[in-house]
């Protein structure tokens, strides 16, 4: 599960940086790399959204502190 949390966190950082570029420079990096609303860019957007949901659930259930629990066990 730790690897899955790391992957979703990385996807959220990528999504946040992309939105920062959109807001500051009007440049959508995902669209530039994969095409404007292509299947691949839509998949990236969907994965970022699902990652946000996963991290939100983990935050509210307290699963964000897995490393601390593992080190105490």
C-alpha positions in Angstrom: 0.0 0.0 0.0 2.9 2.3 0.7 4.0 2.2 -3.0 0.4 2.9 -4.1 0.2 6.0 -1.8 3.6 7.2 -3.2 2.3 6.8 -6.8 -0.9 8.7 -6.1 1.0 11.5 -4.3 3.4 11.8 -7.3 0.4 12.0 -9.6 -1.1 14.8 -7.4 2.1 16.8 -7.6 2.2 16.4 -11.4 -1.5 17.6 -11.5 -0.8 20.5 -9.2 2.2 21.6 -11.3 0.1 21.3 -14.4 -2.7 23.5 -12.9 0.0 26.0 -11.8 1.2 26.2 -15.3 -2.3 26.6 -16.6 -3.1 29.4 -14.1 0.2 31.3 -14.4 1.1 30.8 -18.0 -2.0 29.5 -19.8 0.1 26.4 -20.7 -1.4 22.9 -20.3 1.7 20.6 -20.1 -0.4 17.4 -20.3 -2.2 18.5 -23.4 1.1 19.6 -24.9 2.7 16.2 -24.3 -0.2 13.9 -25.1 -2.6 16.0 -27.3 -5.5 18.1 -26.4 -8.1 15.8 -24.9 -6.6 12.7 -26.5 -7.3 9.3 -25.0 -3.9 9.4 -23.2 -4.3 13.0 -21.8 -7.8 12.1 -20.6 -6.3 9.0 -18.9 -3.7 11.2 -17.2 -6.4 13.6 -16.0 -8.5 10.7 -14.8 -5.6 9.1 -12.9 -4.8 12.5 -11.2 -8.5 12.8 -10.2 -8.6 9.3 -8.8 -5.4 9.9 -7.0 -6.9 12.9 -5.3 -9.9 10.8 -4.2 -7.6 8.1 -2.8 -5.5 10.6 -0.9 -8.6 12.3 0.4 -10.0 9.1 1.8 -6.6 8.2 3.3 -6.4 11.6 4.9 -9.8 11.3 6.6 -9.3 7.7 7.7 -5.9 8.4 9.1 -4.0 6.1 6.7 -1.5 8.8 5.7 0.6 7.9 8.7 1.4 4.3 7.7 5.1 4.7 8.0 4.9 5.8 11.6 2.6 2.8 12.5 4.9 0.4 10.7 8.0 1.7 12.6 6.2 1.2 15.9 5.2 -2.4 15.1 
